[in-house]
Amino acid sequence: MQIICVSMGTYGGGKELALRLSEKMGYPCLCREDLIEAATREGIQVGKLEMAMIKPRAFTERLAQQRDYYLAFSRAFLCEQALKGDVIYYGRSGHLLLPGISHLLRVRVIWDLEHRIQTIMAKMGLERERAVRYVQEVDEDRARWVRSMYGISVEEAVNYDFTVNLHHLSVENAASALVSMAQLPDFQMTPASEKAMQDLFLGASARLALARDKRTFGANLKARADAGVVTVNYRPQDASIARF
C-alpha cells in the first residue's frame, strides 16, 4: 500500500498533477471534496467549522470539540482508504492527517502568482484586482485553517518531502519525476509502518466513536492506539464518563 498526498494552494496546479499522477500509476485519486462530502453525511457542519476557525475570535471549547470530531473523522476516513490499497490524495494538508506514517510521500505544489491570477481571471471571470484579492484571501484562510487545526505553518518546508514548482516544470514531467520518487525504498510500506497505520486508524476510530456517542460527545478526550490497545485520556472533571 502506498500513499501520496499532494498539497497546494487555490488554483496552484495540485489537482492537475494529482490526476496525471493517478493516470500514470493507476492509483485511485481522492480529494478534499470527497472528504468534506463524507464528513457532511456524518453530520459534521464543515462549512461552519471552517468559518469559525479562520476568523479571529476566541477558540471556544465547543469549537475545540467540533474540531476534534472532524479531525478524528478525517483521519479515520483517509486511513481506511489507504489501508485498502494504494491511494493519491490531494487537498490542503492531507499529509498532516497521517503523522508517524513513514511510507507517506508528501508533495507540495506551487505555481507562480501571476499564473494563478490569470487562471482565476479566466475561470471565474474576475477583473485582475479582484482576482489578486481572491488569491490572497483564500491563501490566508488556508494558512489560518492549518494553524488552527494542526498548530503549524502551512509554509514549513520540513512538512514536505518534495516541492514541485510548476513555473519551471510541466505537469507531465513533474508526474514522471514523482512516479520515480514513489519507487524509492523510503516510500515503501514496511511491517512497522503498516502497524503504525493500523494503530492510527484504530485510535482515530475510537475517538470518532466517542464523538458519536451523546454520553461522551461533550468531553475533552484524547484517544490513541499502540499495538492494537486503545488508551483514552480525559480531564479530571470528566471522570464521571469514564465508565462509558
FENBEL-V798229 format. One line per field, one symbol per residue. ss: DSSP state (2 for helix, 1 for strand, 0 for the rest). phi: phi as a letter, one per 20 degrees, with the letter a starting at -180 (. if undefined). burial: 1 if it has 24 or more other ideal C-beta (glycine too) atoms within 12 Angstrom, else 0. A space follows every 10 residues. Layout:
BEGIN
ss: ???
phi: ???
burial: ???
END
This chain:
BEGIN
ss: 0011111100 0002222222 2222200111 1222222222 2200022222 2222000000 2222222222 2222222222 2222001111 1002222000 0001111111 0022222222 2222000222 2222222222 2222222222 0000002220 0111100000 2222222222 2200222000 2222222222 2222222222 2200000000 1111110011 1111022222 2000
phi: .cccdddbef lenfffffff ffffemefcd cfffffffff ffoeefffff fffeefbfef ffffffffff ffffffffff ffffqfbdcc rfbgfffcfm efefeddddc cfgfffffff gffdmefggf ffffgfffff fffffffffd mcefefffec ebdddffdcf gfffffffgf ffefggdefd gfffffffff ffffffffff ffeffcgeee dccbcclnde dddbfgfdff egfe
burial: 1111111111 1111111111 1101101111 1100110110 0001010011 0111000000 0011111111 1111111111 1110011111 1111111111 1111111111 1000011011 0000000000 1001100110 1111110111 0001000011 1111010000 1001101110 1100001010 0010011111 1111111101 1000011111 1011100001 0100000000 0000
END
